Amino acid sequence: MLIPSPAHTFVKICGLSGPADMHACVEAGADAVGINLYPKSKRYLPLEKAAAWLGACERGPLRVALFVNAPVYEIRTAVETGCFDAVQLHGDESPAFCQEVKSLGLPVLRALALRSPEDAAGLATHPADAFILDAHAPIDYGGTGRLSDWALAADAVRAFPDKLILLSGGITPENAAAAMAAVHPPGLDTASGVESAPGVKSHEKIHAFLRAVRNFARN
C-alpha cells in the first residue's frame, strides 16, 4: 500500500474539509488525502463530520487520519470507523508509540521536522511505514507554509532509498518541480500550498499541483 515506486511520484493533499475537496483530489489524481483531526489546527475537522462523508466516498486516494500527540484511544476510535486507510502522527510521538499505533492495523506515516542531519538518522530503525519530512514548526506542527530544508531532505532520500519519504513544507504548484529536482523525493505532501485561504482548499491549485508533478515526471 505504501511502497515507493521509482516510476511514480506519490502525492498527498492534506487538510481536506469536505466531499468537494475529495472530488477535486480524485479528479486531479492524488494518491492520498489527509483529514486533520488535531483540534488546534486551522484545518481541523471533527471525526464525526469527516466520517459522515468519508465512508460514502468511492474508493480512490488513500484516506489518512492525522493526529498530533493524541492518546491511543482517540486514534483507535478513528481507525474503528473504517473510514481511513492509514494514520499520520505529526507531533512528538516516540517510535514506541508509533509501534503501538501500528498494532491497530493500519500503516503509519510519521512526520519529522528537519533541523539537522540527526533528525533523519532515526529513519533507519523507525517502525513507521512512511515518513513526511517537514519544516520545523514546534507550535503549529506543520501546515505553516514554511519551506523545509531541501538539502537535508535530499540527504535523507539518498540515505534511505527503500523508504517512502514525502517532502513537505511550503510546496506549491509553483515550486513543486524545483523541489523534486532538488530532493528527488518518492513523494510530495502539501496542505497550505493548495489553499486560497488558511484552511480553505483551492480546487484549481490542487489540479495545478498535480499537473506540475506529473509534468516534471514526464520530462
C-alpha positions as a printed Julia matrix, in Angstrom:
219×3 Matrix{Float64}:
   0.0    0.0     0.0
   2.76   2.46    0.93
   5.56   1.13   -1.25
   7.66   3.73   -3.09
   7.7    3.42   -6.86
  10.56   4.95   -8.87
   8.18   5.41  -11.8
   5.54   7.38   -9.91
   5.75  10.35   -7.55
   3.36   9.8    -4.64
   1.24  12.9    -3.93
  -0.71  13.55   -0.74
  -3.08  16.51   -0.31
  -3.63  17.22    3.37
  -6.3   19.13    5.27
  -9.46  18.36    3.3
 -12.67  19.87    4.65
 -15.4   18.04    2.76
 -16.51  15.88   -0.18
 -15.93  18.66   -2.74
 -12.24  18.7    -1.78
 -12.12  14.92   -2.1
 -13.73  15.08   -5.52
 -11.1   17.57   -6.69
  -8.31  15.3    -5.41
  -9.82  12.29   -7.17
 -10.15  14.22  -10.44
  -6.59  15.55  -10.19
  -5.14  12.11   -9.47
  -3.87  12.46   -5.9
  -2.58   9.27   -4.3
  -3.6   10.16   -0.75
  -5.6   12.72    1.18
  -5.25  13.8     4.8
  -8.0   14.58    7.28
  -6.7   16.75   10.13
  -8.08  15.56   13.46
  -5.91  17.9    15.54
  -8.27  20.35   17.31
  -5.75  23.21   17.39
  -5.19  23.19   13.63
  -6.87  25.66   11.28
  -7.67  22.59    9.14
  -9.31  20.66   11.98
 -12.25  18.51   11.02
 -14.07  16.66   13.82
 -14.14  12.91   13.36
 -17.93  12.71   13.27
 -18.09  15.26   10.43
 -15.33  13.55    8.47
 -16.86  10.09    8.89
 -20.23  11.39    7.65
 -18.87  11.77    4.11
 -15.65   9.77    4.01
 -17.44   6.47    4.43
 -19.62   7.23    1.41
 -16.72   8.15   -0.89
 -15.87   5.84   -3.73
 -12.55   4.13   -3.33
  -9.82   6.41   -4.56
  -6.92   8.13   -2.79
  -5.69   6.64    0.48
  -7.52   8.31    3.35
  -5.11   9.34    6.11
  -6.17  10.36    9.63
  -3.77  12.98   11.02
  -3.15  13.23   14.77
  -0.86  15.36   16.93
   0.05  13.92   20.34
  -3.32  12.19   20.65
  -3.88   9.29   23.06
  -4.12   5.84   21.53
  -7.81   5.51   22.37
  -8.64   8.52   20.16
  -6.68   7.04   17.28
  -8.37   3.68   17.8
 -11.79   5.35   17.61
 -10.91   6.81   14.21
  -9.48   3.52   12.95
 -12.6    1.64   14.02
 -14.84   3.85   11.88
 -13.42   2.07    8.84
 -13.12   5.42    7.04
  -9.32   5.55    6.99
  -6.56   3.63    5.28
  -3.59   4.98    7.26
  -2.68   7.06   10.32
  -0.33  10.06   10.34
   1.48  11.07   13.52
   2.55  14.71   13.31
   3.54  15.57   16.88
   6.18  14.44   19.35
   5.24  10.77   19.26
   8.01   8.27   20.04
   8.93   5.22   17.94
   7.4    3.05   20.67
   4.13   4.98   20.43
   4.22   4.58   16.66
   4.61   0.85   17.07
   1.6    0.79   19.4
  -0.48   2.66   16.81
   0.63   0.21   14.11
  -0.85  -2.58   16.2
  -4.29  -1.07   15.45
  -3.94  -2.5    11.97
  -3.25   0.44    9.64
   0.01   1.73    8.12
   1.57   4.69    9.91
   3.11   7.81    8.38
   5.46   9.71   10.7
   6.12  13.41   10.18
   9.58  14.65   11.16
  10.83  18.23   11.37
  14.22  18.67    9.73
  16.72  20.83   11.62
  19.92  18.8    11.38
  21.17  15.53    9.85
  20.45  13.81   13.15
  16.71  14.37   12.72
  16.62  11.91    9.81
  19.08   9.4    11.24
  16.34   7.58   13.14
  14.6    6.53    9.94
  16.9    3.51    9.79
  15.16   1.76   12.68
  11.87   3.66   12.99
   8.77   1.41   12.76
   6.71   3.82   10.61
   5.73   2.7     7.12
   6.39   6.11    5.53
   7.84   9.47    6.52
   6.95  13.11    5.91
   9.9   15.49    6.08
   8.51  18.86    7.13
   9.74  22.29    8.16
  10.45  22.86   11.83
   7.29  24.36   13.4
   7.11  23.24   17.05
   3.98  25.23   17.91
   1.92  24.69   14.77
   3.09  21.14   13.98
   3.17  21.69   10.22
   0.89  23.4     7.75
   2.65  26.75    8.13
   3.8   27.14    4.54
   7.44  27.37    5.64
   9.93  25.66    3.38
  11.7   22.64    4.79
  15.44  22.23    4.38
  15.73  20.69    0.93
  19.41  19.88    1.32
  18.77  17.84    4.47
  15.77  16.21    2.83
  17.86  15.23   -0.2
  20.45  13.66    2.09
  17.69  11.62    3.78
  16.26  10.44    0.46
  19.7    9.29   -0.68
  20.39   7.57    2.64
  17.1    5.66    2.68
  16.21   4.78   -0.93
  13.86   1.96    0.06
  11.6    4.12    2.25
   8.59   6.13    1.16
   9.64   9.68    2.04
   7.29  12.57    1.29
   8.73  16.06    1.12
   6.51  18.64    2.78
   6.77  22.23    3.97
   5.7   25.06    1.68
   5.37  23.01   -1.51
   3.16  24.79   -4.07
   2.26  24.36   -7.74
   4.92  26.98   -8.49
   7.83  25.29   -6.69
   6.86  21.61   -6.87
   9.12  20.97   -9.86
  12.05  22.73   -8.2
  11.51  20.69   -5.03
  11.51  17.47   -6.99
  14.64  18.45   -8.9
  16.47  19.37   -5.69
  15.4   16.47   -3.48
  14.2   13.67   -5.79
  11.69  12.51   -3.17
   9.47   9.48   -3.7
   6.54  11.78   -2.92
   5.24  15.23   -2.01
   2.78  16.32    0.67
   1.05  19.7     0.64
  -1.65  21.49    2.63
  -1.23  25.27    2.61
   0.32  25.11   -0.86
  -3.07  24.37   -2.46
  -5.22  26.78   -0.47
  -6.96  30.05   -1.33
  -7.06  31.0     2.37
  -5.88  29.29    5.57
  -7.77  26.01    5.79
  -9.67  26.56    2.51
  -8.63  24.32   -0.37
  -8.41  25.74   -3.89
  -9.52  23.09   -6.33
  -7.74  24.95   -9.11
  -4.48  24.79   -7.15
  -4.96  21.1    -6.42
  -5.19  20.41  -10.15
  -2.24  22.72  -10.84
  -0.14  20.96   -8.2
  -0.77  17.52   -9.68
  -0.1   18.82  -13.19
   3.23  20.27  -12.07
   4.27  16.98  -10.5
   3.2   14.78  -13.41
   4.7   17.15  -16.0
   8.03  17.1   -14.2
   7.97  13.31  -14.05
   7.4   13.11  -17.81
  10.32  15.42  -18.64
